[in-house]
Amino acid sequence: MTINDRKVPDYMFHREYDRLSRLQQDQPEPLKIGEEELREITERNVIDQFLFWLKAEEEVPEIDGNEVDRVFARTLKQYPGEGRPTEEQKAVIRSDLEGQIRQEIYFSGLFAGISLTEEDARREFDGNREKYRLPEKVHCSHIVRHTHGEGVDPNRALQEILEAQKDLQRGIPFESVALKYSDRNGQGGDLGTFPRGSMVEKFEKVVFALEPGRASDVFRTEFGYHIALVHEKIPSLPLEFGKIKGDIIGELENRERGRLVTEILAGLKEKAVILRD
């Protein structure tokens, strides 16, 4: 691929593809994206990265060679003796480091003018009171039978979770049933206390609707079949402005940085000439 008559280095595609692949490793199978989509996302991300590479090169044509030498020397020390890069690989590494340093200088200058005040934070706080609250929390235990993974039989998982439900209905303590049936039975299935947004949506929809001391019916999420028991519900509470104004200023500054990056990237894409191999 070439962008504005400059060839995009192959390693940028390999590096981004590997990064996205690693992010998927811990995802349950239903949430993993397919190979074609993974490659499409990789290409989009690399185009964005390379456009900013070129922009930084244009805005920061000269950089401190001594600084590049220092960073390059530190980077080479990270390679084991038998894995030392070839001279060709060293040239690629150095070029990449130069690009990274240019972009750091470019973005530092771009963001230098962003400065938000306490007044800005107060307006944000007063206009979004519901946003600035401690989230509702629950203390919850669960019994889970997974439906994905090597050697897992979804039908057997369903039968065993139904057996667990029968034990609960007979009055056997939840902790004992969890220890007997659950795939995650540490602490008798106790998940501790967690806020909204910590678990998958299907799980939270059930547990945050339960009354304390009540066990749910059997329900299913991306991970498998569950029975949940809520021990305690902690309501949402408002936060004090004085304690979070610094966080709000930081949030507003990040928002402005994101707006600037999006605006500049849109302009770069509009003018870019992209030729795919």
RAKA-V622705 format. One record per pair of residues at least 12 apart in sequence whose ideal C-beta (glycine too) atoms are under 8 Angstrom apart, sorted by sequence separation. I is the first residue (numbers start at 1). J is the second residue. D is the distance in whole Angstrom. If there is no record, write none. Layout:
BEGIN
i | j | d
I | J | D
I | J | D
END
This chain:
BEGIN
i | j | d
145 | 157 | 4
176 | 188 | 7
196 | 208 | 7
215 | 227 | 6
216 | 228 | 5
145 | 158 | 7
164 | 177 | 5
167 | 180 | 7
175 | 188 | 3
206 | 219 | 5
215 | 228 | 7
216 | 229 | 7
24 | 38 | 8
76 | 90 | 7
164 | 178 | 8
167 | 181 | 8
174 | 188 | 7
175 | 189 | 7
215 | 229 | 5
145 | 160 | 5
174 | 189 | 7
175 | 190 | 8
214 | 229 | 7
145 | 161 | 5
164 | 180 | 7
213 | 229 | 8
214 | 230 | 7
21 | 38 | 7
76 | 93 | 8
164 | 181 | 4
202 | 219 | 7
213 | 230 | 7
20 | 38 | 6
75 | 93 | 6
143 | 161 | 7
163 | 181 | 7
164 | 182 | 8
202 | 220 | 7
203 | 221 | 5
210 | 228 | 7
212 | 230 | 5
213 | 231 | 7
145 | 164 | 8
202 | 221 | 4
210 | 229 | 8
211 | 230 | 7
212 | 231 | 6
161 | 181 | 7
202 | 222 | 7
206 | 226 | 8
210 | 230 | 4
212 | 232 | 6
17 | 38 | 7
20 | 41 | 6
72 | 93 | 7
143 | 164 | 5
160 | 181 | 6
200 | 221 | 5
207 | 228 | 5
212 | 233 | 6
17 | 39 | 7
20 | 42 | 6
72 | 94 | 5
75 | 97 | 7
200 | 222 | 6
206 | 228 | 6
200 | 223 | 7
203 | 226 | 7
207 | 230 | 6
17 | 42 | 5
20 | 45 | 8
72 | 97 | 6
203 | 228 | 7
208 | 233 | 8
16 | 42 | 5
68 | 94 | 7
71 | 97 | 5
13 | 42 | 6
16 | 45 | 5
68 | 97 | 6
13 | 43 | 7
16 | 46 | 5
68 | 98 | 6
71 | 101 | 7
143 | 174 | 8
13 | 46 | 6
16 | 49 | 7
68 | 101 | 6
141 | 174 | 6
12 | 46 | 5
67 | 101 | 7
141 | 175 | 7
143 | 177 | 6
63 | 98 | 7
143 | 178 | 5
142 | 178 | 8
145 | 181 | 7
12 | 49 | 6
141 | 178 | 7
145 | 182 | 7
146 | 183 | 5
8 | 46 | 6
12 | 50 | 7
63 | 101 | 5
143 | 181 | 6
144 | 182 | 6
145 | 183 | 6
8 | 47 | 8
63 | 102 | 6
143 | 182 | 4
144 | 183 | 5
193 | 232 | 8
142 | 182 | 7
144 | 184 | 5
174 | 215 | 6
183 | 224 | 7
193 | 234 | 7
1 | 43 | 8
8 | 50 | 5
57 | 99 | 7
60 | 102 | 5
63 | 105 | 7
142 | 184 | 8
143 | 185 | 8
56 | 99 | 7
3 | 47 | 7
6 | 50 | 8
1 | 46 | 8
57 | 102 | 6
60 | 105 | 5
144 | 189 | 8
1 | 47 | 8
53 | 99 | 5
56 | 102 | 4
60 | 106 | 5
143 | 189 | 6
3 | 50 | 5
56 | 103 | 4
59 | 106 | 5
141 | 188 | 7
142 | 189 | 5
168 | 215 | 6
3 | 51 | 7
6 | 54 | 6
141 | 189 | 4
53 | 102 | 8
56 | 105 | 7
141 | 190 | 5
142 | 191 | 6
4 | 54 | 6
53 | 103 | 7
56 | 106 | 4
59 | 109 | 8
140 | 190 | 8
141 | 191 | 6
3 | 54 | 7
52 | 103 | 6
55 | 106 | 7
56 | 107 | 8
140 | 191 | 5
140 | 192 | 8
165 | 217 | 8
139 | 192 | 7
140 | 193 | 8
165 | 218 | 6
52 | 106 | 8
139 | 193 | 4
140 | 194 | 7
138 | 193 | 7
174 | 229 | 5
137 | 193 | 5
138 | 194 | 7
162 | 218 | 7
137 | 194 | 6
161 | 218 | 5
137 | 195 | 5
136 | 195 | 7
137 | 196 | 8
168 | 227 | 7
135 | 195 | 4
136 | 196 | 6
158 | 218 | 8
134 | 195 | 8
135 | 196 | 5
142 | 203 | 8
135 | 197 | 7
165 | 227 | 6
164 | 227 | 6
161 | 225 | 4
142 | 207 | 8
161 | 226 | 8
161 | 227 | 7
140 | 207 | 5
157 | 224 | 6
158 | 225 | 6
157 | 225 | 6
138 | 207 | 6
138 | 208 | 6
154 | 224 | 8
136 | 208 | 7
138 | 210 | 8
147 | 220 | 8
148 | 223 | 7
147 | 223 | 7
148 | 224 | 7
146 | 223 | 6
147 | 224 | 4
146 | 224 | 4
147 | 225 | 7
144 | 223 | 7
145 | 224 | 5
144 | 224 | 6
145 | 225 | 5
11 | 92 | 6
144 | 225 | 7
144 | 226 | 5
9 | 92 | 7
143 | 226 | 7
142 | 226 | 5
143 | 227 | 5
11 | 96 | 7
142 | 227 | 7
9 | 95 | 8
142 | 228 | 5
9 | 96 | 8
141 | 228 | 7
142 | 229 | 7
140 | 228 | 6
141 | 229 | 5
140 | 229 | 7
140 | 230 | 5
141 | 231 | 7
139 | 230 | 7
140 | 231 | 7
138 | 230 | 5
139 | 231 | 4
138 | 231 | 8
139 | 232 | 4
138 | 232 | 7
139 | 233 | 8
138 | 233 | 5
139 | 234 | 8
137 | 233 | 7
138 | 234 | 7
136 | 233 | 7
137 | 234 | 4
136 | 234 | 7
136 | 235 | 6
136 | 236 | 5
135 | 236 | 6
134 | 236 | 6
133 | 236 | 5
134 | 237 | 5
133 | 237 | 6
134 | 238 | 8
133 | 238 | 5
134 | 239 | 6
132 | 238 | 7
133 | 239 | 6
132 | 239 | 5
129 | 238 | 7
132 | 241 | 8
132 | 244 | 6
125 | 241 | 5
132 | 248 | 8
30 | 148 | 8
29 | 148 | 5
122 | 241 | 7
125 | 244 | 8
28 | 148 | 6
121 | 241 | 8
125 | 245 | 7
122 | 245 | 7
125 | 248 | 6
121 | 245 | 5
124 | 248 | 6
118 | 245 | 6
121 | 248 | 4
124 | 251 | 8
121 | 249 | 5
124 | 252 | 6
120 | 249 | 7
118 | 249 | 7
121 | 252 | 7
117 | 249 | 8
120 | 252 | 6
116 | 249 | 5
116 | 252 | 5
116 | 253 | 5
115 | 253 | 8
114 | 253 | 5
116 | 256 | 7
114 | 256 | 5
114 | 257 | 6
111 | 257 | 5
114 | 260 | 8
111 | 260 | 7
110 | 260 | 6
110 | 264 | 8
31 | 222 | 6
30 | 222 | 5
28 | 222 | 5
28 | 223 | 6
55 | 264 | 7
52 | 265 | 7
55 | 268 | 6
51 | 265 | 7
54 | 268 | 8
52 | 268 | 8
48 | 265 | 6
51 | 268 | 4
51 | 269 | 7
51 | 272 | 6
47 | 269 | 8
47 | 272 | 8
47 | 274 | 7
4 | 272 | 6
5 | 273 | 7
3 | 272 | 6
4 | 273 | 6
3 | 273 | 7
3 | 274 | 5
2 | 274 | 8
3 | 275 | 8
1 | 274 | 7
2 | 275 | 5
1 | 275 | 7
1 | 276 | 5
1 | 277 | 6
END
